[in-house]
C-alpha cells in the first residue's frame, strides 16, 4: 500500500515562508542568556560540580538555539532558490503535512528516521567504548 505524497502548492509555500519568518523573529528575539556561562569560583566542591553542570546545560541550550536558527535560515534560502520541500537525501518531495509540522524540515520522514537511527547507533558505539 503506497501513500500519495501531496505536493506543496504556492499558497502552502507562502504560508510556510510566513511561518519560517515568524519563527526566525521569535528565535532572534528570545536568545538564551549567555550570563549562565559565567565561570565563578565556588569554594564548596559540590557547588563547583553543580555550577559546571549548569554551565554545560546552558551551552547545550545555546547550541540547540543556534542550530535551530541556522535550520530556519537554511529553509528560507531553500524557498528562495526553489529547493524547498525536496528531501536533501532522496530528492523526493517532502509531504505537506510534515512541512506544516516542521517548516524547516530538510528531510522526508523515512530519511529523517534513518538519520536518527544511525545517530543512535553511533551514540551506542561511543557508550560501549567508555
C-alpha positions as CSV (number, residue, x, y, z in Angstrom):
1,X,0.0,0.0,0.0
2,X,1.6,3.3,-1.1
3,X,0.6,6.6,0.3
4,X,0.2,9.5,-2.1
5,X,2.6,12.4,-1.4
6,X,0.8,15.7,-1.5
7,X,3.0,18.2,-3.3
8,X,3.2,21.7,-1.8
9,X,1.3,24.5,-3.5
10,X,2.0,28.2,-3.9
11,X,-0.3,29.1,-1.0
12,X,1.4,26.5,1.1
13,X,4.8,28.0,0.2
14,X,3.6,31.4,1.2
15,X,2.2,30.1,4.5
16,X,5.4,28.2,5.3
17,X,7.5,31.2,4.4
18,X,5.5,33.3,6.8
19,X,5.8,30.6,9.5
20,X,9.6,30.4,9.0
21,X,10.0,34.2,9.1
22,X,7.9,34.3,12.3
23,X,9.9,31.5,13.9
24,X,13.2,33.3,13.0
25,X,12.0,36.5,14.5
26,X,10.9,34.6,17.6
27,X,14.3,32.9,17.9
28,X,16.3,36.0,17.3
29,X,14.2,37.9,19.9
30,X,14.5,35.3,22.6
31,X,18.1,34.4,22.7
32,X,19.1,32.3,25.7
33,X,21.0,34.1,28.4
34,X,24.8,33.9,28.0
35,X,25.4,35.0,31.5
36,X,24.7,31.4,32.6
37,X,28.2,30.7,31.1
38,X,30.0,32.9,33.6
39,X,32.6,31.0,35.5
40,X,32.5,31.7,39.2
41,X,34.8,30.4,41.9
42,X,33.0,28.1,44.3
43,X,34.6,27.1,47.5
44,X,32.4,24.0,48.0
45,X,33.3,21.1,45.7
46,X,29.6,20.2,45.3
47,X,28.8,23.8,44.3
48,X,31.6,23.6,41.7
49,X,30.0,20.4,40.3
50,X,26.6,22.0,40.2
51,X,28.0,25.1,38.6
52,X,29.8,23.1,35.9
53,X,26.7,21.0,35.2
54,X,24.6,24.2,34.9
55,X,27.1,25.8,32.6
56,X,27.2,22.6,30.4
57,X,23.4,22.6,30.1
58,X,23.5,26.3,29.2
59,X,26.0,25.6,26.4
60,X,23.7,22.8,25.1
61,X,20.7,25.2,25.1
62,X,22.7,27.9,23.2
63,X,23.9,25.3,20.7
64,X,20.4,24.0,20.1
65,X,19.1,27.6,19.7
66,X,21.9,28.5,17.2
67,X,21.3,25.3,15.3
68,X,17.6,26.0,15.0
69,X,18.3,29.5,13.8
70,X,20.6,28.0,11.1
71,X,17.9,25.4,10.1
72,X,15.2,28.1,9.7
73,X,17.6,30.4,7.7
74,X,18.5,27.5,5.5
75,X,14.9,26.7,4.9
76,X,14.3,30.3,3.9
77,X,17.2,30.0,1.5
78,X,15.8,26.8,0.0
79,X,12.5,28.7,-0.5
80,X,14.3,31.4,-2.5
81,X,16.3,29.0,-4.6
82,X,13.5,26.6,-5.3
83,X,14.7,23.6,-3.5
84,X,12.3,23.8,-0.5
85,X,10.1,20.8,0.1
86,X,12.6,18.4,-1.6
87,X,14.4,15.9,0.6
88,X,18.1,16.5,0.7
89,X,18.8,12.8,0.9
90,X,16.5,11.0,-1.5
91,X,15.3,14.1,-3.5
92,X,11.7,13.1,-3.2
93,X,9.0,15.7,-2.2
94,X,8.6,16.3,1.5
95,X,4.9,15.8,2.3
96,X,2.9,19.0,3.0
97,X,1.8,17.6,6.5
98,X,5.5,17.3,7.5
99,X,6.3,20.8,6.4
100,X,3.2,22.1,8.3
101,X,4.6,20.5,11.4
102,X,8.3,21.3,10.8
103,X,8.5,24.1,8.2
104,X,12.3,23.9,8.3
105,X,12.5,20.2,7.6
106,X,15.1,19.2,5.1
107,X,14.5,15.5,5.1
108,X,11.4,13.4,4.5
109,X,10.2,11.2,7.3
110,X,11.9,8.0,6.1
111,X,15.2,9.7,5.6
112,X,15.0,11.6,8.9
113,X,14.3,8.2,10.6
114,X,17.3,6.6,9.0
115,X,19.5,9.6,10.1
116,X,18.2,9.3,13.7
117,X,18.7,5.6,13.8
118,X,22.3,5.9,12.6
119,X,23.0,8.6,15.1
120,X,21.6,6.4,17.9
121,X,23.8,3.5,16.7
122,X,26.9,5.7,16.7
123,X,26.0,7.0,20.1
124,X,25.7,3.5,21.5
125,X,29.1,2.7,20.0
126,X,30.6,5.6,21.9
127,X,28.8,4.5,25.1
128,X,30.2,0.9,24.7
129,X,33.7,2.3,24.3
130,X,33.5,4.3,27.5
